Amino acid sequence: MKVQKRDGRIVAYDAGKIRAAVEKANAAVEAGERADEALIEETIRCVEEQAGDVLAVESIQDMIEERLVGCNKYALAKKYMIYRYQRALLRKSNTTDESILKLIRNENKELAEENSNKNTRLASTQRDYIAGEVSRDVTKRLLLPEKITLAHENGVLHFHDADYFIQPIFNCCLIDIADMLDQGIVMNGKLIETPKSFQVACIVMTQIIAAVASNQYGGQSVAVSHLAKYLRRSREKYEEELQRELGGSLGFMTKAQLSRVAEIRLRDELRSGVQTIQYQINTLMTTNGQAPFVTLFLQIDPDDEYVEENVMIIREILNQRLQGIKNEQGICVTPAFPKLVYVLDECNCLKGGAYDDVTRLAVRCSAKRMYPDYISAKKMRQNYEGNVFSCMGCRSFLSPWKDQDGHYKWEGRFNQGVVSINLPQIGILARGDEEKFWQILDERLALCQEALLCRHKALLGTLSDVSPIHWQYGAIARLKKGEVVDPYLKGGYSTLSLGYIGIYEMTVLMKGASHTTPEGREFALKVMRHMREATERWRRESGLGFSLYGTPAESLCYRFARIDREKYGVIADVTDKGYYTNSYHVDVREEINAFDKFRFESDFQDISTGGAISYAEMPNMAGNPEALEAVVRYIYDNILYAEFNTKSDVCHACGFDGEIQVNDDMEWECPQCRNKDRSRMNVTRRTCGYLGENFWNDGKTREIKSRVLHL
């Protein structure tokens, strides 16, 4: 017989625990009210006779109470129930007071370093965190099943964004920006009609981005190509204005000269519009206490009627990003947002295509500013039924979905939430026993499914009024006031993501070697396929859009490792490092070149279709863009989604521009003047798909320090 504990774990039945619980109650009552040895044994036997293969701990406690009452041991049963109730209260006790006060006093190190794009010294950010701490507490004590809460606290799984679970809002989305610009929107009760020019379209788009970010908790993406038609409208407007200014005739100007003048005006508007996007996104502060986590999707389609306008916009975005944004000292630095994702296709994959020059500009930009990242249209079409589309933020991908007319739809869809499984912990418990590993994995996958269903059920019944920008004005849908959003939660329209972390550590524990070895790779891929098959089974059984997702573990890589070290001690190459390796990635310390790394990790990306991204670590490459061009050509043929981790830091004390390093004391230090004052330096690093610029927790800092170069 086995027992299911409150955190979902299945453990061996132990009759001694029943005996101990009754004896504790015995000690609190008069002698005549106590259960003698015979009654204790009878109670144990009663439990064992009624039990099936697996019995919940709550059911066992119910049986004990019923048996004591049935034997007229009312006082004893009362004491047992009081003890049980007190334990339940203890588990549900408020835990927010101290954490909130420490946050206000800037003493809460864990919260302060949870998100490298949030400055917890700012009042606006503190306000969001205070609300989040209260929400997280209510979620754990009242909203989630106790076993899910305990599983989260014990590092069995991670229930992401518990600080927002109390509200009926979702994770990330792919905004239907075309519908919003074409049809118009309402914001703050005011109608904004379709723009008549490119610059107005840019302003409206940034306002949409800010509103969307304030009403969800994850990333968002917009396709820049939808701005192209508005750039053409501006061109036509300037040409018409010039015709009017000249009295309806060309006068002394030829038609070509008139077009050149119109082009000059258009270029000015193009620069101003793109600058508006860049400045607005980097200076807007959403209700989450941070800049919007937004991605601009840069795709060139030669068959698009607005392709030339689209290319003009992409060029301007890349040129302005290459230049950087001035900080308060007037130094051009690398901004964290918007994230840029550039699509490689036959027309621009550096193999003689018509738009290869745009890609070369993109590569120069990546060499200096890390962005853009690269998506291979060739590889994406292989994995997503011939389609190319943006991720919903840093790495979360939708699953193919067709409308009632059989047309694929990507924009206007979203992710309901994420739950991640701790794979290294399973390896620790299995101790190399594969049969035990698969058993524990399946038990915990079932627990993750239940946790994800909590996400889904929390959104059911949500009215469109909760976020008009999403549900009534086109970001997701155009529902009427008072309509429920339920149809968009079902049928695979939106996704539910099973995340995972620590494939490397799990493989070390089970096979004694990295997953880059032949035996390790076979086992790691088998685990990946098993998790993918689980999500596909859940999808078939429920009709919901479950998918497998490589978790972007910023704080989680540290949290899981810290919990496991506290529970299981120091384990070489696992808990001793202070962090777990992100998703399926090659260990950050392992010597491997960029080409081999991308080829190896591509097999894992093909399985993790709910979200995945791979990176190559490298120094500042601004002086060697040709090397990056070779990698970009390789990306197109070999991996779906990849990024470059270059270095572009600035020390304000001495003006150093390069790589500020982590010293042996885990301090950021300028290699030129030895400045260690964080307030006098700009450090930007790839954190988890996005860039981070407010420094990192101890575990992520150790991981960054351990990274070896791949190029």
LINLIN-V842989 format. One record per residue. SS is DSSP state (a for helix, b for strand, c for the rest). Layout:
# LINLIN-V842989
ss=SS
ss=SS
This chain:
# LINLIN-V842989
ss=c
ss=b
ss=b
ss=b
ss=c
ss=c
ss=c
ss=c
ss=c
ss=b
ss=b
ss=b
ss=c
ss=c
ss=a
ss=a
ss=a
ss=a
ss=a
ss=a
ss=a
ss=a
ss=a
ss=a
ss=a
ss=a
ss=c
ss=c
ss=c
ss=c
ss=a
ss=a
ss=a
ss=c
ss=c
ss=c
ss=a
ss=a
ss=a
ss=a
ss=a
ss=a
ss=a
ss=a
ss=a
ss=a
ss=a
ss=a
ss=a
ss=a
ss=c
ss=c
ss=c
ss=b
ss=b
ss=b
ss=a
ss=a
ss=a
ss=a
ss=a
ss=a
ss=a
ss=a
ss=a
ss=a
ss=a
ss=a
ss=a
ss=a
ss=c
ss=c
ss=c
ss=a
ss=a
ss=a
ss=a
ss=a
ss=a
ss=a
ss=a
ss=a
ss=a
ss=a
ss=a
ss=a
ss=a
ss=a
ss=a
ss=a
ss=a
ss=c
ss=c
ss=c
ss=c
ss=c
ss=a
ss=a
ss=a
ss=a
ss=a
ss=a
ss=a
ss=a
ss=c
ss=c
ss=c
ss=c
ss=a
ss=a
ss=a
ss=a
ss=c
ss=c
ss=c
ss=c
ss=c
ss=c
ss=c
ss=c
ss=c
ss=c
ss=a
ss=a
ss=a
ss=a
ss=a
ss=a
ss=a
ss=a
ss=a
ss=a
ss=a
ss=a
ss=a
ss=a
ss=a
ss=a
ss=a
ss=a
ss=a
ss=a
ss=a
ss=c
ss=c
ss=a
ss=a
ss=a
ss=a
ss=a
ss=a
ss=a
ss=a
ss=c
ss=c
ss=c
ss=b
ss=b
ss=b
ss=c
ss=c
ss=a
ss=a
ss=a
ss=c
ss=c
ss=c
ss=c
ss=c
ss=c
ss=c
ss=c
ss=b
ss=b
ss=c
ss=c
ss=a
ss=a
ss=a
ss=a
ss=a
ss=a
ss=a
ss=c
ss=b
ss=b
ss=b
ss=c
ss=c
ss=b
ss=b
ss=b
ss=c
ss=c
ss=c
ss=c
ss=c
ss=a
ss=a
ss=a
ss=a
ss=a
ss=a
ss=a
ss=a
ss=a
ss=a
ss=a
ss=a
ss=a
ss=a
ss=a
ss=a
ss=c
ss=c
ss=c
ss=c
ss=c
ss=c
ss=b
ss=b
ss=b
ss=b
ss=a
ss=a
ss=a
ss=a
ss=a
ss=a
ss=a
ss=a
ss=a
ss=a
ss=a
ss=a
ss=a
ss=a
ss=a
ss=a
ss=a
ss=a
ss=a
ss=a
ss=a
ss=a
ss=c
ss=c
ss=c
ss=c
ss=c
ss=c
ss=c
ss=c
ss=c
ss=a
ss=a
ss=a
ss=a
ss=a
ss=a
ss=a
ss=a
ss=a
ss=a
ss=a
ss=a
ss=a
ss=a
ss=a
ss=a
ss=a
ss=a
ss=a
ss=a
ss=a
ss=a
ss=a
ss=a
ss=a
ss=a
ss=a
ss=a
ss=a
ss=c
ss=c
ss=c
ss=c
ss=c
ss=c
ss=c
ss=c
ss=c
ss=c
ss=b
ss=b
ss=b
ss=b
ss=b
ss=c
ss=c
ss=c
ss=c
ss=c
ss=c
ss=c
ss=c
ss=a
ss=a
ss=a
ss=a
ss=a
ss=a
ss=a
ss=a
ss=a
ss=a
ss=a
ss=a
ss=a
ss=a
ss=a
ss=a
ss=a
ss=c
ss=b
ss=b
ss=c
ss=c
ss=c
ss=c
ss=c
ss=b
ss=b
ss=c
ss=c
ss=c
ss=c
ss=c
ss=b
ss=b
ss=b
ss=b
ss=b
ss=b
ss=c
ss=c
ss=c
ss=c
ss=c
ss=c
ss=c
ss=c
ss=c
ss=c
ss=c
ss=a
ss=a
ss=a
ss=a
ss=a
ss=a
ss=a
ss=a
ss=a
ss=a
ss=a
ss=a
ss=a
ss=a
ss=c
ss=c
ss=c
ss=b
ss=b
ss=b
ss=b
ss=a
ss=a
ss=a
ss=a
ss=a
ss=a
ss=a
ss=c
ss=c
ss=c
ss=c
ss=c
ss=c
ss=c
ss=c
ss=c
ss=c
ss=c
ss=c
ss=b
ss=c
ss=c
ss=c
ss=c
ss=c
ss=b
ss=c
ss=c
ss=c
ss=c
ss=c
ss=b
ss=c
ss=c
ss=c
ss=c
ss=b
ss=b
ss=b
ss=b
ss=b
ss=b
ss=b
ss=b
ss=b
ss=b
ss=a
ss=a
ss=a
ss=a
ss=a
ss=a
ss=a
ss=a
ss=c
ss=c
ss=c
ss=a
ss=a
ss=a
ss=a
ss=a
ss=a
ss=a
ss=a
ss=a
ss=a
ss=a
ss=a
ss=a
ss=a
ss=a
ss=a
ss=a
ss=a
ss=a
ss=a
ss=a
ss=a
ss=a
ss=a
ss=a
ss=a
ss=c
ss=c
ss=c
ss=b
ss=a
ss=a
ss=a
ss=a
ss=a
ss=a
ss=a
ss=a
ss=c
ss=c
ss=c
ss=c
ss=c
ss=c
ss=c
ss=c
ss=c
ss=c
ss=c
ss=c
ss=b
ss=c
ss=a
ss=a
ss=a
ss=a
ss=c
ss=c
ss=c
ss=c
ss=c
ss=b
ss=b
ss=b
ss=b
ss=b
ss=b
ss=b
ss=c
ss=a
ss=a
ss=a
ss=a
ss=a
ss=a
ss=a
ss=a
ss=a
ss=c
ss=c
ss=c
ss=c
ss=c
ss=c
ss=a
ss=a
ss=a
ss=a
ss=a
ss=a
ss=a
ss=a
ss=a
ss=a
ss=a
ss=a
ss=a
ss=a
ss=a
ss=a
ss=a
ss=a
ss=a
ss=a
ss=a
ss=a
ss=a
ss=a
ss=a
ss=c
ss=c
ss=b
ss=b
ss=b
ss=b
ss=b
ss=b
ss=c
ss=c
ss=c
ss=c
ss=c
ss=a
ss=a
ss=a
ss=a
ss=a
ss=a
ss=a
ss=a
ss=a
ss=a
ss=a
ss=a
ss=a
ss=c
ss=c
ss=c
ss=c
ss=c
ss=c
ss=c
ss=c
ss=c
ss=c
ss=c
ss=c
ss=c
ss=c
ss=c
ss=c
ss=c
ss=c
ss=c
ss=c
ss=c
ss=c
ss=c
ss=c
ss=c
ss=a
ss=a
ss=a
ss=a
ss=a
ss=a
ss=a
ss=a
ss=a
ss=a
ss=a
ss=a
ss=a
ss=a
ss=c
ss=c
ss=c
ss=b
ss=c
ss=c
ss=b
ss=b
ss=b
ss=b
ss=c
ss=c
ss=c
ss=c
ss=c
ss=c
ss=c
ss=a
ss=a
ss=a
ss=a
ss=a
ss=a
ss=a
ss=a
ss=a
ss=a
ss=a
ss=a
ss=a
ss=a
ss=c
ss=c
ss=b
ss=b
ss=b
ss=b
ss=b
ss=c
ss=c
ss=c
ss=b
ss=b
ss=b
ss=c
ss=c
ss=c
ss=c
ss=c
ss=b
ss=b
ss=c
ss=c
ss=b
ss=b
ss=c
ss=c
ss=c
ss=c
ss=c
ss=b
ss=b
ss=c
ss=c
ss=c
ss=c
ss=c
ss=c
ss=c
ss=c
ss=a
ss=a
ss=a
ss=b
ss=b
ss=c
ss=c
ss=b
ss=b
ss=c
ss=c
ss=c
ss=c
ss=b
ss=b
ss=c
ss=c
ss=c
ss=c
ss=c
ss=a
ss=a
ss=a
ss=a
ss=a
ss=a
ss=a
ss=a
ss=a
ss=c
ss=c
ss=c
ss=c
ss=c
